[in-house]
Amino acid sequence: MRKATLILDDGTRFCGYSFGANKNIGGEVVFNTAMTGYTESLTDPSYAGQIMVLTYPLVGNYGVPASDSWESEQIHAEALIVSDYSEEFSHWNAKESLGDWLKREQRPAITGIDTRALTKLLRERGVMMGRIEIEGIKDTPMCLDYGGINYVESVSCQDIIRYNEGAGKRIVLVDCGAKFNIIRCLVRRGVEIIRVPWNYDFNELEYDGLLISNGPGNPENCQITVDNIRRAMLNNKPIFGICMGNQLLAKASGATIYKLKYGHRSHNQPVRMVGSKRCFVTSQNHGYAVDSTTLSNEWQPLFENMNDGSNEGIRHRSKPWFSVQFHPEAAAGPTDTEFLFDEFIKLL
């Protein structure tokens, strides 16, 4: 293994060893506290542009399964950082090791880093840009402003894709970086899906309901999508937003978005349904949030985070429009809130 170093914007260095692709790279350094699900997280398009730090100490012991259980066609995280990489793996559906997969996908990875100290630093100072430098690799990685890049444009589909044609009610899925399990959840519920690019004017299509997907980066870069949502709100067709979709629906309603200090990235985030004592354990991956105080009188918070009180969803008081900041489709993580897909289907 070659020596590898993570260098943060504030000059802090963490030294370890490379077990992925031997290339230098830059990105926003974030941490994920989930204990499993590294395959799903790495292939989640919402991690585009980010260097993922896993707080769970032992990673790689169950290998990597076939691509039919991934959340997209490829790894989207820029790089991976772990405390202890297991070179040997054992699982009934594993096809290759985590290290071999990362090398094949040309994604760097570092092991041997004190991820507890790194996570504590990111919690205290907030997420920051950083770069990975591999011993013997001369090129200098670019560390661009994460918030200023439209990552949604790079991960969204380029053409219209249809699923379950003629199956029943028709859903338009605005692909801002949609995870495959959103599509699986809809297909299981017997609806037709029209998946469209993030900047496509779906208002020219005939559909029964609109779903706005998750996605990476700063929602302020998706004004085209927001404008299309505003036009869709001129009728009463149901709207359901997930993660980035929550932020874009909120922006379309006139609310504002702000960046969290270190975001929510885990499979154990507790949320409460506002106005009730119902709490759910959720899977999350986002660095921005809706400012609930900027919602108009026509809208109200739907869920709130029990750790920091931040917004976890909104709904219209009279129209069939709602959204959540977490991932009801899970993958990986708990499926406690998958019933929200059923609630959406009932509105069609």
Sine and cosine of phi, psi and omega as CSV:
sin_phi,cos_phi,sin_psi,cos_psi,sin_omega,cos_omega
0.00,0.00,0.71,-0.71,0.07,-1.00
-0.98,0.17,0.46,-0.89,0.11,-0.99
-0.94,0.35,0.57,-0.82,0.00,-1.00
-0.64,-0.77,0.55,-0.84,-0.06,-1.00
-0.75,-0.67,0.73,-0.69,0.18,-0.98
-0.99,-0.12,0.83,-0.56,-0.01,-1.00
-0.88,-0.47,0.90,-0.44,0.00,-1.00
-1.00,0.09,0.29,-0.96,-0.02,-1.00
-0.86,0.51,-0.47,0.88,-0.01,-1.00
-1.00,0.09,0.08,1.00,0.04,-1.00
1.00,-0.08,-0.14,0.99,0.01,-1.00
-0.92,0.40,0.66,-0.75,-0.02,-1.00
-0.87,-0.50,0.66,-0.76,0.12,-0.99
-0.81,-0.58,0.83,-0.56,-0.08,-1.00
-0.96,-0.28,0.64,-0.77,0.03,-1.00
-0.38,-0.92,-0.53,-0.85,-0.05,-1.00
-0.73,-0.68,0.59,-0.81,-0.02,-1.00
-0.98,0.20,0.73,-0.68,0.16,-0.99
-0.79,-0.62,0.14,0.99,0.07,-1.00
-0.91,-0.42,-0.56,-0.83,0.02,-1.00
-0.94,0.34,0.66,-0.75,0.02,-1.00
-1.00,0.05,0.99,0.15,0.04,-1.00
-0.53,-0.84,0.51,-0.86,0.04,-1.00
-1.00,0.07,0.59,-0.81,-0.07,-1.00
-0.42,-0.91,0.42,-0.91,0.05,-1.00
-0.85,-0.53,0.32,-0.95,0.02,-1.00
0.10,-1.00,0.05,-1.00,0.07,-1.00
-0.99,0.14,0.80,-0.60,-0.07,-1.00
-1.00,0.01,0.88,-0.48,-0.03,-1.00
-0.76,-0.65,0.33,-0.94,0.01,-1.00
-0.86,-0.51,0.52,-0.86,0.00,-1.00
-0.82,-0.58,0.81,-0.59,-0.08,-1.00
-0.99,-0.13,0.19,0.98,0.02,-1.00
-0.93,0.36,0.50,-0.87,-0.01,-1.00
-1.00,-0.01,-0.38,0.92,0.03,-1.00
-0.65,-0.76,0.03,-1.00,0.11,-0.99
1.00,-0.01,0.43,0.91,-0.02,-1.00
-0.91,0.41,-0.48,0.88,0.04,-1.00
-0.91,0.42,-0.74,0.68,0.00,-1.00
-0.90,0.43,-0.65,0.76,-0.02,-1.00
-0.92,0.39,-0.69,0.72,-0.02,-1.00
-0.89,0.45,-0.53,0.85,-0.01,-1.00
-1.00,-0.07,0.06,1.00,0.08,-1.00
-0.96,0.27,0.88,-0.47,-0.02,-1.00
-0.86,0.51,-0.32,0.95,-0.01,-1.00
-0.92,0.39,-0.25,0.97,0.02,-1.00
-1.00,-0.03,0.11,0.99,0.03,-1.00
-0.83,0.55,0.72,-0.69,0.03,-1.00
0.99,0.11,0.08,1.00,-0.09,-1.00
-0.86,-0.51,0.56,-0.83,0.14,-0.99
-0.99,-0.10,0.90,-0.43,-0.14,-0.99
-1.00,-0.03,0.83,-0.56,0.08,-1.00
-0.97,-0.24,0.85,-0.53,0.04,-1.00
-0.99,-0.12,0.82,-0.57,-0.03,-1.00
-0.98,0.18,-0.40,0.92,0.03,-1.00
-0.91,0.41,0.76,-0.65,-0.22,-0.98
-0.93,0.36,-0.64,0.77,-0.08,-1.00
-0.96,-0.27,0.87,-0.49,-0.10,-1.00
-0.76,-0.65,0.66,-0.75,0.07,-1.00
0.96,-0.27,-0.05,1.00,-0.12,-0.99
-0.94,0.34,-0.33,0.95,0.05,-1.00
-0.94,-0.34,0.21,0.98,0.12,-0.99
0.93,0.38,-0.42,-0.91,-0.02,-1.00
-0.76,-0.65,0.80,-0.60,0.00,-1.00
-0.98,0.17,0.02,-1.00,0.05,-1.00
-0.89,0.45,0.34,-0.94,-0.12,-0.99
-0.92,0.40,-0.26,0.96,-0.02,-1.00
-0.94,0.33,-0.12,0.99,0.07,-1.00
-0.94,-0.34,0.13,0.99,0.07,-1.00
-0.98,0.20,0.14,-0.99,0.02,-1.00
-0.97,-0.23,0.01,1.00,0.15,-0.99
-0.25,-0.97,-0.06,-1.00,-0.06,-1.00
-0.98,0.22,-0.19,0.98,-0.13,-0.99
-0.40,-0.92,0.15,-0.99,0.14,-0.99
-0.96,0.28,0.71,-0.70,0.02,-1.00
-0.94,-0.35,-0.45,0.90,0.07,-1.00
-0.88,0.48,0.60,-0.80,-0.03,-1.00
-0.93,0.37,-0.60,0.80,-0.05,-1.00
-0.28,-0.96,0.18,-0.98,-0.04,-1.00
-0.77,-0.64,0.65,-0.76,0.04,-1.00
-0.78,-0.63,0.80,-0.60,-0.02,-1.00
-0.71,-0.70,0.27,-0.96,0.05,-1.00
-0.99,0.17,-0.76,0.65,-0.08,-1.00
-0.66,-0.75,0.92,-0.39,0.01,-1.00
-1.00,-0.01,0.79,-0.62,0.04,-1.00
-1.00,0.04,0.94,-0.35,-0.02,-1.00
-0.95,0.33,-0.48,0.88,0.05,-1.00
-0.99,-0.15,0.66,-0.75,-0.01,-1.00
-0.76,-0.65,0.38,-0.92,0.01,-1.00
-0.46,-0.89,0.90,-0.43,0.09,-1.00
-0.27,-0.96,0.55,-0.84,-0.12,-0.99
-0.89,0.46,-0.50,0.86,-0.05,-1.00
-0.94,-0.34,0.24,0.97,0.02,-1.00
-0.95,0.30,0.69,-0.73,0.01,-1.00
-0.95,-0.31,-0.44,0.90,0.00,-1.00
-0.32,-0.95,0.18,-0.98,0.02,-1.00
-0.98,0.19,0.35,-0.94,0.04,-1.00
-0.88,0.48,-0.66,0.75,-0.01,-1.00
-0.90,0.44,-0.68,0.73,0.02,-1.00
-0.90,0.44,-0.63,0.78,0.02,-1.00
-0.90,0.44,-0.73,0.68,0.01,-1.00
-0.87,0.49,-0.64,0.77,0.04,-1.00
-0.90,0.43,-0.69,0.72,-0.01,-1.00
-0.90,0.44,-0.55,0.83,0.00,-1.00
-1.00,0.01,0.04,1.00,0.03,-1.00
0.85,0.52,0.73,0.69,0.04,-1.00
-0.88,-0.48,0.82,-0.57,0.02,-1.00
-0.93,0.37,0.40,-0.92,0.08,-1.00
-0.46,-0.89,0.58,-0.81,-0.01,-1.00
-0.82,-0.57,0.69,-0.72,0.14,-0.99
-0.86,-0.51,0.30,-0.95,0.01,-1.00
1.00,0.01,0.21,0.98,0.01,-1.00
-0.99,-0.13,0.59,-0.81,0.08,-1.00
-0.97,0.25,1.00,0.01,-0.07,-1.00
-0.94,0.35,-0.35,0.94,0.07,-1.00
-0.92,0.40,-0.73,0.68,0.01,-1.00
-0.91,0.41,-0.64,0.77,0.01,-1.00
-0.90,0.44,-0.70,0.71,0.01,-1.00
-0.90,0.43,-0.66,0.75,0.03,-1.00
-0.87,0.50,-0.64,0.76,0.03,-1.00
-0.89,0.45,-0.70,0.72,-0.01,-1.00
-0.93,0.37,-0.54,0.84,0.04,-1.00
-0.94,0.35,-0.63,0.78,-0.06,-1.00
-0.98,0.22,-0.65,0.76,-0.08,-1.00
-0.98,-0.21,-0.23,0.97,-0.06,-1.00
1.00,-0.05,0.34,-0.94,0.01,-1.00
-0.88,0.47,0.50,-0.86,-0.02,-1.00
-0.54,-0.84,0.27,-0.96,0.06,-1.00
-0.95,0.30,0.47,-0.89,0.03,-1.00
-0.40,-0.92,0.12,-0.99,0.03,-1.00
-0.61,-0.79,0.47,-0.88,0.06,-1.00
-0.95,-0.32,0.78,-0.63,0.03,-1.00
-0.85,-0.53,0.82,-0.57,-0.01,-1.00
-0.99,-0.13,0.69,-0.73,0.01,-1.00
-0.82,0.57,0.79,-0.62,0.04,-1.00
1.00,0.00,-0.12,0.99,0.03,-1.00
-0.99,-0.15,0.85,-0.53,-0.19,-0.98
-1.00,0.01,-0.46,0.89,-0.11,-0.99
-0.91,0.42,0.54,-0.84,-0.01,-1.00
-0.99,-0.11,0.85,-0.52,-0.04,-1.00
-0.95,0.32,0.52,-0.86,0.04,-1.00
-0.99,0.10,0.69,-0.73,0.08,-1.00
-0.86,-0.52,0.99,0.16,-0.04,-1.00
-0.99,0.15,0.25,-0.97,0.04,-1.00
-0.93,0.36,0.93,-0.38,-0.07,-1.00
-0.84,0.54,-0.71,0.70,-0.07,-1.00
-0.93,0.37,-0.31,0.95,-0.04,-1.00
-1.00,-0.05,-0.03,1.00,-0.05,-1.00
-0.98,-0.22,0.71,-0.70,0.04,-1.00
-1.00,0.07,1.00,0.08,0.00,-1.00
-0.95,0.31,-0.43,0.90,0.02,-1.00
-0.85,0.53,-0.67,0.74,-0.01,-1.00
-0.86,0.51,-0.57,0.82,-0.07,-1.00
-0.99,0.16,-0.37,0.93,-0.06,-1.00
-0.96,-0.29,-0.25,0.97,0.00,-1.00
-0.94,0.34,0.43,-0.90,0.10,-1.00
-0.90,0.44,0.41,-0.91,-0.04,-1.00
-0.99,-0.12,-0.36,0.93,-0.03,-1.00
-0.72,-0.70,0.23,-0.97,0.06,-1.00
-0.94,0.33,0.73,-0.69,0.04,-1.00
-0.83,-0.56,0.72,-0.69,-0.03,-1.00
-0.92,-0.39,0.62,-0.79,0.05,-1.00
-0.77,-0.63,0.57,-0.82,0.07,-1.00
0.82,0.58,0.69,0.72,-0.06,-1.00
-0.84,0.54,0.74,-0.67,0.03,-1.00
0.97,0.24,0.19,0.98,-0.10,-0.99
-0.96,0.27,-0.47,0.88,-0.06,-1.00
0.32,-0.95,-0.75,-0.66,0.04,-1.00
-0.87,0.50,0.54,-0.84,-0.11,-0.99
-0.94,-0.33,0.83,-0.57,0.01,-1.00
-0.94,-0.33,0.75,-0.67,0.19,-0.98
-1.00,-0.06,0.85,-0.52,0.04,-1.00
-0.97,-0.24,0.94,-0.34,0.05,-1.00
-0.98,0.18,0.93,-0.38,-0.13,-0.99
-1.00,0.05,0.99,-0.12,0.11,-0.99
-1.00,-0.10,0.12,0.99,-0.10,-1.00
0.74,-0.67,0.65,0.76,-0.17,-0.99
-0.88,0.47,0.72,-0.70,0.14,-0.99
-0.97,0.26,0.56,-0.83,-0.03,-1.00
-0.87,0.49,-0.49,0.87,-0.07,-1.00
-0.95,0.32,-0.35,0.94,0.15,-0.99
-0.89,0.45,-0.70,0.72,0.01,-1.00
-0.91,0.41,-0.67,0.74,0.03,-1.00
-0.87,0.49,-0.68,0.74,-0.01,-1.00
-0.89,0.45,-0.62,0.79,0.02,-1.00
-0.95,0.31,-0.68,0.73,0.00,-1.00
-0.87,0.50,-0.66,0.75,0.02,-1.00
-0.89,0.47,-0.37,0.93,-0.02,-1.00
-0.99,-0.11,0.19,0.98,0.19,-0.98
0.94,0.34,0.59,0.81,0.04,-1.00
-0.91,-0.41,0.37,-0.93,0.11,-0.99
-1.00,0.08,0.64,-0.77,-0.05,-1.00
-0.85,-0.52,0.76,-0.65,0.14,-0.99
-0.91,-0.41,0.96,-0.27,-0.03,-1.00
-1.00,0.00,0.85,-0.53,-0.09,-1.00
-0.85,-0.53,0.45,-0.89,0.05,-1.00
-0.87,0.49,0.34,-0.94,-0.09,-1.00
-0.86,0.51,-0.51,0.86,-0.07,-1.00
-0.97,-0.26,0.23,0.97,-0.02,-1.00
-0.99,0.16,0.69,-0.73,0.04,-1.00
-0.99,0.14,1.00,0.01,-0.06,-1.00
-0.95,0.30,-0.13,0.99,-0.03,-1.00
-0.92,0.39,-0.25,0.97,0.04,-1.00
-0.99,0.11,-0.09,1.00,-0.01,-1.00
-1.00,-0.06,0.39,-0.92,0.14,-0.99
-1.00,-0.03,0.86,-0.52,-0.02,-1.00
-0.47,-0.88,0.26,-0.97,-0.02,-1.00
-0.97,-0.25,-0.40,0.91,-0.01,-1.00
-0.42,-0.91,0.42,-0.91,-0.05,-1.00
-0.87,-0.49,0.78,-0.63,0.08,-1.00
-0.86,-0.52,0.81,-0.59,0.00,-1.00
-0.97,-0.26,0.85,-0.52,-0.18,-0.98
-0.99,0.13,0.05,-1.00,0.18,-0.98
-0.94,0.35,0.15,-0.99,0.04,-1.00
0.02,-1.00,0.20,-0.98,-0.08,-1.00
-1.00,-0.04,0.33,-0.94,0.22,-0.97
0.99,0.12,-0.29,-0.96,-0.10,-0.99
-1.00,0.08,0.86,-0.51,0.00,-1.00
-0.89,0.45,-0.30,0.95,0.03,-1.00
-0.90,0.43,-0.30,0.95,0.01,-1.00
-1.00,0.10,0.02,1.00,-0.09,-1.00
-0.90,-0.43,0.68,0.73,-0.05,-1.00
-0.89,0.45,-0.52,0.85,0.03,-1.00
-0.87,0.49,-0.70,0.72,0.02,-1.00
-0.90,0.44,-0.68,0.74,0.01,-1.00
-0.86,0.51,-0.68,0.73,0.01,-1.00
-0.89,0.45,-0.65,0.76,0.03,-1.00
-0.91,0.41,-0.60,0.80,0.04,-1.00
-0.91,0.41,-0.66,0.75,0.02,-1.00
-0.86,0.51,-0.65,0.76,0.03,-1.00
-0.92,0.39,-0.60,0.80,0.03,-1.00
-0.91,0.41,-0.47,0.88,-0.02,-1.00
-0.97,0.25,-0.02,1.00,0.07,-1.00
-0.97,0.23,-0.20,0.98,0.09,-1.00
-0.89,-0.47,-0.03,-1.00,-0.09,-1.00
-0.98,-0.22,0.32,0.95,-0.02,-1.00
-0.94,0.34,0.62,-0.79,-0.05,-1.00
-0.87,0.49,0.59,-0.80,0.05,-1.00
-0.77,-0.64,0.71,-0.70,0.03,-1.00
-0.73,-0.68,0.82,-0.57,0.01,-1.00
-0.91,-0.42,0.59,-0.81,0.02,-1.00
-0.81,-0.59,0.83,-0.56,0.10,-1.00
0.86,0.50,-0.96,-0.28,0.10,-1.00
-0.82,0.57,-0.57,0.82,0.03,-1.00
-0.87,0.49,-0.53,0.85,0.07,-1.00
-0.91,0.41,-0.68,0.73,-0.02,-1.00
-0.93,0.36,-0.65,0.76,-0.03,-1.00
-0.94,0.34,-0.61,0.79,0.07,-1.00
-0.91,0.41,-0.64,0.76,0.04,-1.00
-0.89,0.45,-0.68,0.74,0.05,-1.00
-0.89,0.46,-0.64,0.77,0.03,-1.00
-0.90,0.44,-0.47,0.88,0.00,-1.00
-0.99,0.11,-0.17,0.99,0.02,-1.00
0.95,-0.30,-0.01,1.00,0.00,-1.00
-0.98,0.18,0.21,-0.98,0.00,-1.00
-0.92,-0.38,0.35,-0.94,-0.04,-1.00
-0.88,-0.48,0.54,-0.84,0.08,-1.00
-0.69,-0.72,0.32,-0.95,-0.01,-1.00
-1.00,-0.03,0.75,-0.66,0.07,-1.00
-0.96,0.29,0.40,-0.92,-0.04,-1.00
-0.89,0.46,-0.72,0.69,0.03,-1.00
-0.66,-0.75,0.11,0.99,0.13,-0.99
0.96,0.27,0.02,-1.00,0.05,-1.00
-0.86,-0.51,0.92,-0.39,0.01,-1.00
-0.62,-0.78,0.99,-0.12,-0.05,-1.00
-0.10,-1.00,-0.01,-1.00,0.06,-1.00
-0.91,-0.42,0.29,0.96,-0.09,-1.00
-0.71,-0.70,0.55,0.84,-0.01,-1.00
-0.99,0.11,0.88,-0.48,0.02,-1.00
-0.99,0.13,0.75,-0.66,0.07,-1.00
-0.79,-0.61,0.51,-0.86,0.02,-1.00
-0.90,-0.44,0.70,-0.72,0.11,-0.99
-0.95,0.30,0.87,-0.50,-0.08,-1.00
-0.87,0.50,0.71,-0.71,-0.01,-1.00
1.00,0.03,0.10,0.99,0.00,-1.00
-0.59,-0.81,0.03,-1.00,0.10,-1.00
-0.96,-0.28,0.26,0.97,0.01,-1.00
-0.98,0.18,0.85,-0.52,0.02,-1.00
-0.88,-0.48,0.53,-0.85,-0.04,-1.00
-0.71,-0.70,0.55,-0.84,0.13,-0.99
-1.00,-0.07,0.79,-0.61,-0.17,-0.98
-0.78,-0.63,0.37,-0.93,0.13,-0.99
-1.00,-0.07,0.73,-0.69,-0.06,-1.00
-0.64,-0.77,0.43,-0.90,0.07,-1.00
-0.32,-0.95,1.00,0.03,0.02,-1.00
-0.37,-0.93,0.46,-0.89,0.01,-1.00
-0.89,-0.45,-0.04,1.00,0.02,-1.00
-0.84,-0.55,0.36,-0.93,-0.03,-1.00
-0.56,-0.83,0.35,-0.94,0.05,-1.00
-0.99,0.12,0.70,-0.72,0.10,-1.00
-0.99,0.10,0.97,-0.23,-0.08,-1.00
-0.87,0.49,-0.46,0.89,-0.04,-1.00
-0.94,0.33,-0.22,0.97,-0.02,-1.00
-0.99,-0.15,0.04,1.00,0.05,-1.00
-0.93,0.37,0.64,-0.77,0.05,-1.00
-0.96,0.28,0.15,-0.99,-0.03,-1.00
-0.90,0.44,-0.34,0.94,0.00,-1.00
-0.98,0.20,-0.21,0.98,-0.05,-1.00
-0.87,-0.49,0.38,-0.93,0.05,-1.00
-0.55,-0.84,0.44,-0.90,0.07,-1.00
-0.89,0.45,0.61,-0.79,0.01,-1.00
-0.97,-0.25,-0.66,0.75,0.06,-1.00
-0.71,-0.70,0.41,-0.91,0.12,-0.99
-0.71,-0.71,0.50,-0.86,0.00,-1.00
-0.98,0.21,0.77,-0.64,-0.07,-1.00
-0.98,0.18,-0.20,0.98,0.03,-1.00
-1.00,0.08,-0.74,0.67,-0.08,-1.00
-0.82,-0.57,0.02,1.00,0.05,-1.00
0.98,0.22,0.09,1.00,-0.02,-1.00
-0.95,0.30,0.31,-0.95,-0.04,-1.00
-0.93,0.36,0.67,-0.74,0.03,-1.00
-0.81,-0.59,0.27,0.96,0.04,-1.00
0.34,-0.94,0.41,-0.91,0.04,-1.00
-0.68,-0.74,0.30,-0.95,0.11,-0.99
-0.48,-0.88,0.47,-0.88,0.06,-1.00
-0.99,0.15,0.57,-0.82,-0.08,-1.00
-0.95,0.30,-0.39,0.92,-0.05,-1.00
-0.75,-0.66,-0.44,0.90,-0.01,-1.00
-1.00,0.01,0.37,-0.93,0.00,-1.00
-0.99,0.13,0.85,0.53,-0.06,-1.00
-0.81,-0.58,0.80,-0.60,0.05,-1.00
-0.42,-0.91,0.29,-0.96,0.00,-1.00
-0.40,-0.92,0.34,-0.94,0.00,-1.00
-0.72,-0.69,0.51,-0.86,-0.03,-1.00
-1.00,0.07,-0.33,0.94,-0.02,-1.00
-1.00,-0.06,-0.12,-0.99,-0.06,-1.00
-0.93,-0.37,0.99,-0.12,0.03,-1.00
-0.91,0.41,-0.38,0.93,0.04,-1.00
-0.98,0.19,-0.18,0.98,0.00,-1.00
0.84,0.55,-0.81,-0.59,0.05,-1.00
0.85,0.53,0.97,0.26,0.02,1.00
-1.00,-0.09,0.13,-0.99,0.04,-1.00
0.84,-0.54,-0.01,-1.00,-0.06,-1.00
-0.95,0.30,0.52,-0.86,-0.02,-1.00
-0.97,-0.24,0.42,0.91,-0.06,-1.00
-0.83,0.56,-0.53,0.85,-0.13,-0.99
-0.94,-0.34,0.30,0.95,0.04,-1.00
-0.89,0.45,-0.34,0.94,0.02,-1.00
-0.87,0.50,-0.31,0.95,0.01,-1.00
-0.90,0.43,-0.48,0.88,0.11,-0.99
-0.90,0.43,-0.62,0.78,0.05,-1.00
-0.90,0.43,-0.65,0.76,0.04,-1.00
-0.89,0.46,-0.64,0.77,0.03,-1.00
-0.91,0.42,-0.71,0.70,-0.01,-1.00
-0.88,0.47,-0.59,0.81,0.00,-1.00
-0.89,0.46,-0.46,0.89,-0.03,-1.00
-0.98,0.21,-0.27,0.96,-0.11,-0.99
-0.93,0.36,0.00,0.00,0.00,0.00
